[in-house]
Amino acid sequence: MKMRATRALAGLLATSGAALALAQQPPPPPPAFAPPTLTDSGARALAANCGACHGTAGRPAAGSTVPALAGRPAADLVQVMGQFKSGARPATVMHQIAKGYGDDEIAAIAAYFEKQR
């Protein structure tokens, strides 16, 4: 009986020692996230998300009621997206989509569409 208690205590001490050693290790490096989206190619990739409704490169299909984004001034697009994001402008889905982007991302997307002719 005494031998079993000694073994149990030794196991407990070994486990505690290992846990203490692990706790003193430096934390692992942070995970590598996707590259920044504010580059030209990143803005183009973000703008591609708009294509399902607003058409490729911001040009909707002929006869569509969805507004074109191509060639619109960036400041206008930023303002409208801000209104969607805040809920000030009514929408079916744009208010939810706009909330998924940061202000810098919205500005990059708007600049991309402004360049499209």
N, C-alpha and C positions, 0 to 999 in steps of 0.2 A: 504494500500500500504506500509506504513511504517512497519507494522507488518510482511509482507511478506519479506521485505528486511532484517529485523532483524533475521528472521528464517533462511534465506539463508546464512547470515553471520555467524550465530551460527553453521550451518551445515558445512560450509567451515572451520571454526576454529576447529571443532571437527575432521573432516577428516584430516586436516593438523597436528593436535596434535597426532592422531593415527599413521600417516605416520612417524612423527618424532620419536615416541616411537619405532616403528618397526626398523627404521634406526639405533637406538642405541643398538639394541640387538646384542649379539655376533653371528658371522656367524655359520651356522650349521656345524656339523662335516663333514669331507670329506667322500665320499662314500667308502664303503668297496669293494675293488677290489679283483680279483681272487688271490689266493695264488701264491707265486713266482714260476716261471717255472723252476728254476735252481736246483730243487731237483731231485733225481733219478726218482721219479714218474712223475714229471713235464717234464723232458727230454724225458721220454718214451711217454708221451702224445703228446709232440711236434713232436717226431719222427713218431708217428702214422699218421701224416698228409702226410708223404712221401709214405705211404703204397699204395695209389691209383695207383701210377706209378711204384715205386721201389719195391713193394711187401711187404708182412708182414715181419716185422723185417729186412727190407732191402734186402730181397731175392726175386727177380722178378721171374715170371713164366718162365719155361724152354722155350728156344727159343726166349725170349724177347730181344729186342735191347736196352732196358733201362739198364743202368749199375747197378750192385749190390752195395749196400752200406755196407752190413754186413761184418765185419772184416777189412774194409779199415782203414788205419791209420787216426786218428783224424786230424792230421796236414794236410793231403792231402785234406780231406773233407772241413776243414776250408778254405784252400787256394782256392779250386774250388768254394765254396759258395761266397767267397770274390770276385772272378772274375765275377761270375754271378751278384752279387750285384752291382758291379761297371760298368757292361756292357762290360768289357774287354773280356769276353767269350761269344760267340754267343749262343743263346738258343731260344726255342719257348716260353716256359712259365717260366723256372727256374729263369730268371732275375727278373721277377715280384714276384715270390714266395720268393726269397732270400731277396728282399727289405723289406719283412714283418717281418723279424727277426732281433733282435739286435745281436751284436757281441757275447755277453755272451750266448745268446740262441743258436746261431750257434755252439759255442764251446761245449755246453751241448749236443746238438743233435749229433755232431761228436763223442763225447766221448761215447755216447750211442751206436752208430753203430759200433765203434771200438771194443766194448765188445761182439758184436754178432758174433757168429761163424757159 
